Amino acid sequence: MFEFDLGFLGPLIVILAVFARPYILKKMMREGTLINISYFLVVILIGTPFYMLQGKYTLTSMNDTIANEPK
């Protein structure tokens, strides 16, 4: 059985954005305290809704006896 919780996407987005910050801001040719603060605010605003998602995707294998069981 494989289970994936959508709540892991928020922290993953935030962590990747923190590591990518120097490259992104260098590419945009921006620097300074205000730019860094606004960058982290945008990252938090994007990552928070994903963190709050509590849905789970599950993949299970079923055999004939489980599939035909009455509920």
HTML snippet that shows the backbone in 3Dmol.js (N, CA, C, O; Angstrom):
<script src="https://3Dmol.org/build/3Dmol-min.js"></script>
<div id="view" style="width:600px;height:400px;position:relative"></div>
<script>
const pdb = `
ATOM      1  N   MET A   1       0.838  -1.166   0.000  1.00  0.00           N
ATOM      2  CA  MET A   1       0.000   0.000   0.000  1.00  0.00           C
ATOM      3  C   MET A   1       0.893   1.243   0.000  1.00  0.00           C
ATOM      4  O   MET A   1       1.906   1.297   0.698  1.00  0.00           O
ATOM      5  N   PHE A   2       0.504   2.219  -0.782  1.00  0.00           N
ATOM      6  CA  PHE A   2       1.227   3.480  -0.878  1.00  0.00           C
ATOM      7  C   PHE A   2       0.301   4.595  -0.437  1.00  0.00           C
ATOM      8  O   PHE A   2      -0.844   4.665  -0.886  1.00  0.00           O
ATOM      9  N   GLU A   3       0.784   5.475   0.443  1.00  0.00           N
ATOM     10  CA  GLU A   3      -0.028   6.563   0.949  1.00  0.00           C
ATOM     11  C   GLU A   3       0.766   7.856   0.851  1.00  0.00           C
ATOM     12  O   GLU A   3       1.928   7.903   1.254  1.00  0.00           O
ATOM     13  N   PHE A   4       0.150   8.902   0.321  1.00  0.00           N
ATOM     14  CA  PHE A   4       0.808  10.196   0.189  1.00  0.00           C
ATOM     15  C   PHE A   4      -0.079  11.251   0.811  1.00  0.00           C
ATOM     16  O   PHE A   4      -1.224  11.428   0.395  1.00  0.00           O
ATOM     17  N   ASP A   5       0.441  11.958   1.811  1.00  0.00           N
ATOM     18  CA  ASP A   5      -0.293  13.005   2.491  1.00  0.00           C
ATOM     19  C   ASP A   5       0.024  14.342   1.833  1.00  0.00           C
ATOM     20  O   ASP A   5       1.193  14.693   1.672  1.00  0.00           O
ATOM     21  N   LEU A   6      -1.006  15.088   1.455  1.00  0.00           N
ATOM     22  CA  LEU A   6      -0.794  16.366   0.777  1.00  0.00           C
ATOM     23  C   LEU A   6      -0.210  17.429   1.701  1.00  0.00           C
ATOM     24  O   LEU A   6       0.287  18.449   1.224  1.00  0.00           O
ATOM     25  N   GLY A   7      -0.262  17.212   3.003  1.00  0.00           N
ATOM     26  CA  GLY A   7       0.298  18.166   3.947  1.00  0.00           C
ATOM     27  C   GLY A   7       1.805  18.304   3.843  1.00  0.00           C
ATOM     28  O   GLY A   7       2.365  19.270   4.360  1.00  0.00           O
ATOM     29  N   PHE A   8       2.476  17.366   3.191  1.00  0.00           N
ATOM     30  CA  PHE A   8       3.928  17.453   3.022  1.00  0.00           C
ATOM     31  C   PHE A   8       4.335  18.439   1.943  1.00  0.00           C
ATOM     32  O   PHE A   8       5.499  18.835   1.883  1.00  0.00           O
ATOM     33  N   LEU A   9       3.411  18.845   1.092  1.00  0.00           N
ATOM     34  CA  LEU A   9       3.758  19.750   0.001  1.00  0.00           C
ATOM     35  C   LEU A   9       4.135  21.144   0.494  1.00  0.00           C
ATOM     36  O   LEU A   9       5.039  21.766  -0.063  1.00  0.00           O
ATOM     37  N   GLY A  10       3.463  21.643   1.523  1.00  0.00           N
ATOM     38  CA  GLY A  10       3.746  22.980   2.040  1.00  0.00           C
ATOM     39  C   GLY A  10       5.173  23.128   2.537  1.00  0.00           C
ATOM     40  O   GLY A  10       5.898  23.999   2.058  1.00  0.00           O
ATOM     41  N   PRO A  11       5.601  22.287   3.499  1.00  0.00           N
ATOM     42  CA  PRO A  11       6.992  22.388   3.950  1.00  0.00           C
ATOM     43  C   PRO A  11       8.005  22.124   2.839  1.00  0.00           C
ATOM     44  O   PRO A  11       9.083  22.718   2.827  1.00  0.00           O
ATOM     45  N   LEU A  12       7.667  21.242   1.914  1.00  0.00           N
ATOM     46  CA  LEU A  12       8.568  20.965   0.795  1.00  0.00           C
ATOM     47  C   LEU A  12       8.752  22.207  -0.073  1.00  0.00           C
ATOM     48  O   LEU A  12       9.870  22.513  -0.489  1.00  0.00           O
ATOM     49  N   ILE A  13       7.669  22.918  -0.345  1.00  0.00           N
ATOM     50  CA  ILE A  13       7.745  24.149  -1.140  1.00  0.00           C
ATOM     51  C   ILE A  13       8.587  25.193  -0.418  1.00  0.00           C
ATOM     52  O   ILE A  13       9.420  25.856  -1.036  1.00  0.00           O
ATOM     53  N   VAL A  14       8.373  25.341   0.891  1.00  0.00           N
ATOM     54  CA  VAL A  14       9.119  26.337   1.660  1.00  0.00           C
ATOM     55  C   VAL A  14      10.610  25.993   1.687  1.00  0.00           C
ATOM     56  O   VAL A  14      11.450  26.874   1.504  1.00  0.00           O
ATOM     57  N   ILE A  15      10.939  24.734   1.912  1.00  0.00           N
ATOM     58  CA  ILE A  15      12.347  24.325   1.970  1.00  0.00           C
ATOM     59  C   ILE A  15      13.035  24.538   0.621  1.00  0.00           C
ATOM     60  O   ILE A  15      14.152  25.053   0.563  1.00  0.00           O
ATOM     61  N   LEU A  16      12.366  24.140  -0.459  1.00  0.00           N
ATOM     62  CA  LEU A  16      12.959  24.339  -1.789  1.00  0.00           C
ATOM     63  C   LEU A  16      13.121  25.821  -2.112  1.00  0.00           C
ATOM     64  O   LEU A  16      14.109  26.217  -2.730  1.00  0.00           O
ATOM     65  N   ALA A  17      12.162  26.638  -1.701  1.00  0.00           N
ATOM     66  CA  ALA A  17      12.254  28.076  -1.968  1.00  0.00           C
ATOM     67  C   ALA A  17      13.380  28.724  -1.174  1.00  0.00           C
ATOM     68  O   ALA A  17      14.028  29.650  -1.661  1.00  0.00           O
ATOM     69  N   VAL A  18      13.619  28.246   0.043  1.00  0.00           N
ATOM     70  CA  VAL A  18      14.714  28.794   0.853  1.00  0.00           C
ATOM     71  C   VAL A  18      16.050  28.474   0.204  1.00  0.00           C
ATOM     72  O   VAL A  18      16.928  29.334   0.139  1.00  0.00           O
ATOM     73  N   PHE A  19      16.213  27.248  -0.275  1.00  0.00           N
ATOM     74  CA  PHE A  19      17.476  26.888  -0.918  1.00  0.00           C
ATOM     75  C   PHE A  19      17.642  27.552  -2.278  1.00  0.00           C
ATOM     76  O   PHE A  19      18.769  27.790  -2.711  1.00  0.00           O
ATOM     77  N   ALA A  20      16.541  27.855  -2.959  1.00  0.00           N
ATOM     78  CA  ALA A  20      16.625  28.460  -4.288  1.00  0.00           C
ATOM     79  C   ALA A  20      16.676  29.988  -4.238  1.00  0.00           C
ATOM     80  O   ALA A  20      16.884  30.622  -5.272  1.00  0.00           O
ATOM     81  N   ARG A  21      16.493  30.590  -3.067  1.00  0.00           N
ATOM     82  CA  ARG A  21      16.443  32.054  -2.947  1.00  0.00           C
ATOM     83  C   ARG A  21      17.638  32.767  -3.557  1.00  0.00           C
ATOM     84  O   ARG A  21      17.438  33.703  -4.331  1.00  0.00           O
ATOM     85  N   PRO A  22      18.880  32.373  -3.249  1.00  0.00           N
ATOM     86  CA  PRO A  22      20.001  33.128  -3.835  1.00  0.00           C
ATOM     87  C   PRO A  22      20.008  33.074  -5.361  1.00  0.00           C
ATOM     88  O   PRO A  22      20.335  34.065  -6.014  1.00  0.00           O
ATOM     89  N   TYR A  23      19.656  31.940  -5.926  1.00  0.00           N
ATOM     90  CA  TYR A  23      19.676  31.799  -7.382  1.00  0.00           C
ATOM     91  C   TYR A  23      18.544  32.594  -8.026  1.00  0.00           C
ATOM     92  O   TYR A  23      18.730  33.220  -9.069  1.00  0.00           O
ATOM     93  N   ILE A  24      17.375  32.565  -7.396  1.00  0.00           N
ATOM     94  CA  ILE A  24      16.229  33.287  -7.954  1.00  0.00           C
ATOM     95  C   ILE A  24      16.453  34.793  -7.886  1.00  0.00           C
ATOM     96  O   ILE A  24      16.224  35.504  -8.864  1.00  0.00           O
ATOM     97  N   LEU A  25      16.901  35.278  -6.728  1.00  0.00           N
ATOM     98  CA  LEU A  25      17.105  36.722  -6.588  1.00  0.00           C
ATOM     99  C   LEU A  25      18.281  37.210  -7.434  1.00  0.00           C
ATOM    100  O   LEU A  25      18.260  38.340  -7.922  1.00  0.00           O
ATOM    101  N   LYS A  26      19.303  36.378  -7.612  1.00  0.00           N
ATOM    102  CA  LYS A  26      20.431  36.767  -8.481  1.00  0.00           C
ATOM    103  C   LYS A  26      19.964  36.844  -9.932  1.00  0.00           C
ATOM    104  O   LYS A  26      20.366  37.741 -10.674  1.00  0.00           O
ATOM    105  N   LYS A  27      19.107  35.892 -10.335  1.00  0.00           N
ATOM    106  CA  LYS A  27      18.591  35.884 -11.704  1.00  0.00           C
ATOM    107  C   LYS A  27      17.726  37.118 -11.968  1.00  0.00           C
ATOM    108  O   LYS A  27      17.725  37.667 -13.070  1.00  0.00           O
ATOM    109  N   MET A  28      16.982  37.547 -10.928  1.00  0.00           N
ATOM    110  CA  MET A  28      16.135  38.732 -11.055  1.00  0.00           C
ATOM    111  C   MET A  28      16.911  40.031 -10.830  1.00  0.00           C
ATOM    112  O   MET A  28      16.366  41.122 -10.995  1.00  0.00           O
ATOM    113  N   MET A  29      18.198  39.905 -10.449  1.00  0.00           N
ATOM    114  CA  MET A  29      19.066  41.042 -10.165  1.00  0.00           C
ATOM    115  C   MET A  29      18.482  41.938  -9.076  1.00  0.00           C
ATOM    116  O   MET A  29      18.454  43.162  -9.206  1.00  0.00           O
ATOM    117  N   ARG A  30      18.017  41.305  -8.002  1.00  0.00           N
ATOM    118  CA  ARG A  30      17.456  42.020  -6.862  1.00  0.00           C
ATOM    119  C   ARG A  30      18.233  41.647  -5.625  1.00  0.00           C
ATOM    120  O   ARG A  30      18.691  40.512  -5.491  1.00  0.00           O
ATOM    121  N   GLU A  31      18.386  42.594  -4.718  1.00  0.00           N
ATOM    122  CA  GLU A  31      19.000  42.320  -3.434  1.00  0.00           C
ATOM    123  C   GLU A  31      18.543  43.376  -2.445  1.00  0.00           C
ATOM    124  O   GLU A  31      18.072  44.445  -2.834  1.00  0.00           O
ATOM    125  N   GLY A  32      18.685  43.072  -1.173  1.00  0.00           N
ATOM    126  CA  GLY A  32      18.293  44.008  -0.130  1.00  0.00           C
ATOM    127  C   GLY A  32      17.348  43.353   0.870  1.00  0.00           C
ATOM    128  O   GLY A  32      16.800  42.275   0.641  1.00  0.00           O
ATOM    129  N   THR A  33      17.185  44.044   1.971  1.00  0.00           N
ATOM    130  CA  THR A  33      16.365  43.508   3.056  1.00  0.00           C
ATOM    131  C   THR A  33      14.897  43.445   2.671  1.00  0.00           C
ATOM    132  O   THR A  33      14.228  42.450   2.952  1.00  0.00           O
ATOM    133  N   LEU A  34      14.389  44.483   2.038  1.00  0.00           N
ATOM    134  CA  LEU A  34      12.976  44.517   1.667  1.00  0.00           C
ATOM    135  C   LEU A  34      12.641  43.416   0.662  1.00  0.00           C
ATOM    136  O   LEU A  34      11.578  42.803   0.750  1.00  0.00           O
ATOM    137  N   ILE A  35      13.520  43.168  -0.269  1.00  0.00           N
ATOM    138  CA  ILE A  35      13.311  42.103  -1.259  1.00  0.00           C
ATOM    139  C   ILE A  35      13.307  40.742  -0.568  1.00  0.00           C
ATOM    140  O   ILE A  35      12.473  39.896  -0.893  1.00  0.00           O
ATOM    141  N   ASN A  36      14.216  40.512   0.375  1.00  0.00           N
ATOM    142  CA  ASN A  36      14.261  39.234   1.095  1.00  0.00           C
ATOM    143  C   ASN A  36      13.008  39.025   1.936  1.00  0.00           C
ATOM    144  O   ASN A  36      12.460  37.923   1.968  1.00  0.00           O
ATOM    145  N   ILE A  37      12.554  40.068   2.614  1.00  0.00           N
ATOM    146  CA  ILE A  37      11.348  39.949   3.433  1.00  0.00           C
ATOM    147  C   ILE A  37      10.138  39.666   2.557  1.00  0.00           C
ATOM    148  O   ILE A  37       9.327  38.799   2.882  1.00  0.00           O
ATOM    149  N   SER A  38      10.008  40.382   1.458  1.00  0.00           N
ATOM    150  CA  SER A  38       8.861  40.149   0.576  1.00  0.00           C
ATOM    151  C   SER A  38       8.933  38.763  -0.072  1.00  0.00           C
ATOM    152  O   SER A  38       7.898  38.134  -0.290  1.00  0.00           O
ATOM    153  N   TYR A  39      10.122  38.287  -0.378  1.00  0.00           N
ATOM    154  CA  TYR A  39      10.281  36.948  -0.945  1.00  0.00           C
ATOM    155  C   TYR A  39       9.780  35.894   0.037  1.00  0.00           C
ATOM    156  O   TYR A  39       9.038  34.989  -0.346  1.00  0.00           O
ATOM    157  N   PHE A  40      10.182  36.009   1.301  1.00  0.00           N
ATOM    158  CA  PHE A  40       9.763  35.017   2.282  1.00  0.00           C
ATOM    159  C   PHE A  40       8.269  35.120   2.593  1.00  0.00           C
ATOM    160  O   PHE A  40       7.627  34.107   2.869  1.00  0.00           O
ATOM    161  N   LEU A  41       7.716  36.318   2.552  1.00  0.00           N
ATOM    162  CA  LEU A  41       6.269  36.453   2.746  1.00  0.00           C
ATOM    163  C   LEU A  41       5.493  35.763   1.621  1.00  0.00           C
ATOM    164  O   LEU A  41       4.491  35.092   1.870  1.00  0.00           O
ATOM    165  N   VAL A  42       5.957  35.933   0.400  1.00  0.00           N
ATOM    166  CA  VAL A  42       5.302  35.271  -0.736  1.00  0.00           C
ATOM    167  C   VAL A  42       5.441  33.753  -0.621  1.00  0.00           C
ATOM    168  O   VAL A  42       4.493  33.020  -0.904  1.00  0.00           O
ATOM    169  N   VAL A  43       6.604  33.287  -0.212  1.00  0.00           N
ATOM    170  CA  VAL A  43       6.812  31.840  -0.052  1.00  0.00           C
ATOM    171  C   VAL A  43       5.893  31.275   1.020  1.00  0.00           C
ATOM    172  O   VAL A  43       5.303  30.212   0.831  1.00  0.00           O
ATOM    173  N   ILE A  44       5.768  31.968   2.134  1.00  0.00           N
ATOM    174  CA  ILE A  44       4.889  31.515   3.213  1.00  0.00           C
ATOM    175  C   ILE A  44       3.429  31.544   2.759  1.00  0.00           C
ATOM    176  O   ILE A  44       2.666  30.630   3.075  1.00  0.00           O
ATOM    177  N   LEU A  45       3.035  32.581   2.024  1.00  0.00           N
ATOM    178  CA  LEU A  45       1.658  32.663   1.532  1.00  0.00           C
ATOM    179  C   LEU A  45       1.338  31.547   0.541  1.00  0.00           C
ATOM    180  O   LEU A  45       0.204  31.071   0.492  1.00  0.00           O
ATOM    181  N   ILE A  46       2.311  31.132  -0.237  1.00  0.00           N
ATOM    182  CA  ILE A  46       2.097  30.034  -1.182  1.00  0.00           C
ATOM    183  C   ILE A  46       2.137  28.684  -0.463  1.00  0.00           C
ATOM    184  O   ILE A  46       1.340  27.799  -0.774  1.00  0.00           O
ATOM    185  N   GLY A  47       3.048  28.516   0.485  1.00  0.00           N
ATOM    186  CA  GLY A  47       3.229  27.225   1.141  1.00  0.00           C
ATOM    187  C   GLY A  47       2.187  26.890   2.187  1.00  0.00           C
ATOM    188  O   GLY A  47       1.905  25.711   2.403  1.00  0.00           O
ATOM    189  N   THR A  48       1.600  27.887   2.850  1.00  0.00           N
ATOM    190  CA  THR A  48       0.653  27.631   3.940  1.00  0.00           C
ATOM    191  C   THR A  48      -0.598  26.880   3.501  1.00  0.00           C
ATOM    192  O   THR A  48      -0.976  25.925   4.179  1.00  0.00           O
ATOM    193  N   PRO A  49      -1.262  27.250   2.408  1.00  0.00           N
ATOM    194  CA  PRO A  49      -2.448  26.475   2.020  1.00  0.00           C
ATOM    195  C   PRO A  49      -2.132  25.010   1.709  1.00  0.00           C
ATOM    196  O   PRO A  49      -2.941  24.124   1.989  1.00  0.00           O
ATOM    197  N   PHE A  50      -0.965  24.759   1.135  1.00  0.00           N
ATOM    198  CA  PHE A  50      -0.595  23.377   0.871  1.00  0.00           C
ATOM    199  C   PHE A  50      -0.346  22.613   2.171  1.00  0.00           C
ATOM    200  O   PHE A  50      -0.649  21.423   2.269  1.00  0.00           O
ATOM    201  N   TYR A  51       0.207  23.306   3.164  1.00  0.00           N
ATOM    202  CA  TYR A  51       0.446  22.669   4.459  1.00  0.00           C
ATOM    203  C   TYR A  51      -0.883  22.319   5.147  1.00  0.00           C
ATOM    204  O   TYR A  51      -0.974  21.323   5.865  1.00  0.00           O
ATOM    205  N   MET A  52      -1.892  23.136   4.922  1.00  0.00           N
ATOM    206  CA  MET A  52      -3.178  22.927   5.581  1.00  0.00           C
ATOM    207  C   MET A  52      -4.014  21.840   4.913  1.00  0.00           C
ATOM    208  O   MET A  52      -4.996  21.385   5.499  1.00  0.00           O
ATOM    209  N   LEU A  53      -3.658  21.417   3.717  1.00  0.00           N
ATOM    210  CA  LEU A  53      -4.385  20.334   3.054  1.00  0.00           C
ATOM    211  C   LEU A  53      -4.179  19.036   3.823  1.00  0.00           C
ATOM    212  O   LEU A  53      -3.045  18.663   4.126  1.00  0.00           O
ATOM    213  N   GLN A  54      -5.241  18.366   4.130  1.00  0.00           N
ATOM    214  CA  GLN A  54      -5.118  17.137   4.896  1.00  0.00           C
ATOM    215  C   GLN A  54      -5.574  15.916   4.096  1.00  0.00           C
ATOM    216  O   GLN A  54      -5.770  14.842   4.666  1.00  0.00           O
ATOM    217  N   GLY A  55      -5.741  16.070   2.805  1.00  0.00           N
ATOM    218  CA  GLY A  55      -6.150  14.945   1.975  1.00  0.00           C
ATOM    219  C   GLY A  55      -5.035  13.940   1.809  1.00  0.00           C
ATOM    220  O   GLY A  55      -3.854  14.283   1.861  1.00  0.00           O
ATOM    221  N   LYS A  56      -5.419  12.709   1.611  1.00  0.00           N
ATOM    222  CA  LYS A  56      -4.436  11.650   1.400  1.00  0.00           C
ATOM    223  C   LYS A  56      -4.802  10.881   0.140  1.00  0.00           C
ATOM    224  O   LYS A  56      -5.969  10.587  -0.118  1.00  0.00           O
ATOM    225  N   TYR A  57      -3.796  10.572  -0.619  1.00  0.00           N
ATOM    226  CA  TYR A  57      -3.968   9.694  -1.766  1.00  0.00           C
ATOM    227  C   TYR A  57      -3.426   8.328  -1.383  1.00  0.00           C
ATOM    228  O   TYR A  57      -2.306   8.211  -0.886  1.00  0.00           O
ATOM    229  N   THR A  58      -4.215   7.312  -1.614  1.00  0.00           N
ATOM    230  CA  THR A  58      -3.824   5.964  -1.244  1.00  0.00           C
ATOM    231  C   THR A  58      -3.969   5.045  -2.445  1.00  0.00           C
ATOM    232  O   THR A  58      -4.979   5.071  -3.148  1.00  0.00           O
ATOM    233  N   LEU A  59      -2.963   4.248  -2.664  1.00  0.00           N
ATOM    234  CA  LEU A  59      -3.022   3.210  -3.690  1.00  0.00           C
ATOM    235  C   LEU A  59      -2.941   1.858  -2.990  1.00  0.00           C
ATOM    236  O   LEU A  59      -1.945   1.551  -2.333  1.00  0.00           O
ATOM    237  N   THR A  60      -3.969   1.071  -3.129  1.00  0.00           N
ATOM    238  CA  THR A  60      -3.959  -0.254  -2.516  1.00  0.00           C
ATOM    239  C   THR A  60      -4.263  -1.291  -3.588  1.00  0.00           C
ATOM    240  O   THR A  60      -4.926  -1.004  -4.585  1.00  0.00           O
ATOM    241  N   SER A  61      -3.780  -2.464  -3.368  1.00  0.00           N
ATOM    242  CA  SER A  61      -4.109  -3.553  -4.277  1.00  0.00           C
ATOM    243  C   SER A  61      -5.240  -4.360  -3.648  1.00  0.00           C
ATOM    244  O   SER A  61      -5.231  -4.635  -2.448  1.00  0.00           O
ATOM    245  N   MET A  62      -6.199  -4.729  -4.467  1.00  0.00           N
ATOM    246  CA  MET A  62      -7.355  -5.476  -3.965  1.00  0.00           C
ATOM    247  C   MET A  62      -7.426  -6.812  -4.691  1.00  0.00           C
ATOM    248  O   MET A  62      -7.193  -6.898  -5.897  1.00  0.00           O
ATOM    249  N   ASN A  63      -7.749  -7.840  -3.935  1.00  0.00           N
ATOM    250  CA  ASN A  63      -7.986  -9.122  -4.577  1.00  0.00           C
ATOM    251  C   ASN A  63      -9.500  -9.337  -4.681  1.00  0.00           C
ATOM    252  O   ASN A  63     -10.273  -8.487  -4.240  1.00  0.00           O
ATOM    253  N   ASP A  64      -9.923 -10.445  -5.248  1.00  0.00           N
ATOM    254  CA  ASP A  64     -11.344 -10.674  -5.502  1.00  0.00           C
ATOM    255  C   ASP A  64     -12.174 -10.761  -4.222  1.00  0.00           C
ATOM    256  O   ASP A  64     -13.311 -10.292  -4.197  1.00  0.00           O
ATOM    257  N   THR A  65     -11.627 -11.350  -3.164  1.00  0.00           N
ATOM    258  CA  THR A  65     -12.421 -11.482  -1.945  1.00  0.00           C
ATOM    259  C   THR A  65     -12.673 -10.119  -1.293  1.00  0.00           C
ATOM    260  O   THR A  65     -13.763  -9.884  -0.770  1.00  0.00           O
ATOM    261  N   ILE A  66     -11.708  -9.241  -1.314  1.00  0.00           N
ATOM    262  CA  ILE A  66     -11.902  -7.913  -0.739  1.00  0.00           C
ATOM    263  C   ILE A  66     -12.842  -7.094  -1.612  1.00  0.00           C
ATOM    264  O   ILE A  66     -13.669  -6.348  -1.087  1.00  0.00           O
ATOM    265  N   ALA A  67     -12.736  -7.212  -2.910  1.00  0.00           N
ATOM    266  CA  ALA A  67     -13.563  -6.433  -3.827  1.00  0.00           C
ATOM    267  C   ALA A  67     -15.028  -6.856  -3.753  1.00  0.00           C
ATOM    268  O   ALA A  67     -15.914  -6.023  -3.945  1.00  0.00           O
ATOM    269  N   ASN A  68     -15.295  -8.107  -3.483  1.00  0.00           N
ATOM    270  CA  ASN A  68     -16.662  -8.606  -3.475  1.00  0.00           C
ATOM    271  C   ASN A  68     -17.304  -8.598  -2.094  1.00  0.00           C
ATOM    272  O   ASN A  68     -18.447  -9.038  -1.963  1.00  0.00           O
ATOM    273  N   GLU A  69     -16.626  -8.123  -1.068  1.00  0.00           N
ATOM    274  CA  GLU A  69     -17.205  -8.082   0.268  1.00  0.00           C
ATOM    275  C   GLU A  69     -18.336  -7.067   0.339  1.00  0.00           C
ATOM    276  O   GLU A  69     -18.189  -5.948  -0.153  1.00  0.00           O
ATOM    277  N   PRO A  70     -19.450  -7.433   0.934  1.00  0.00           N
ATOM    278  CA  PRO A  70     -20.524  -6.447   1.122  1.00  0.00           C
ATOM    279  C   PRO A  70     -20.145  -5.464   2.219  1.00  0.00           C
ATOM    280  O   PRO A  70     -19.452  -5.818   3.173  1.00  0.00           O
ATOM    281  N   LYS A  71     -20.593  -4.262   2.077  1.00  0.00           N
ATOM    282  CA  LYS A  71     -20.273  -3.245   3.079  1.00  0.00           C
ATOM    283  C   LYS A  71     -21.326  -3.148   4.139  1.00  0.00           C
ATOM    284  O   LYS A  71     -21.205  -2.337   5.057  1.00  0.00           O
TER     285      LYS A  71
END
`;
const viewer = $3Dmol.createViewer("view");
viewer.addModel(pdb, "pdb");
viewer.setStyle({}, {cartoon: {color: "spectrum"}});
viewer.zoomTo();
viewer.render();
</script>
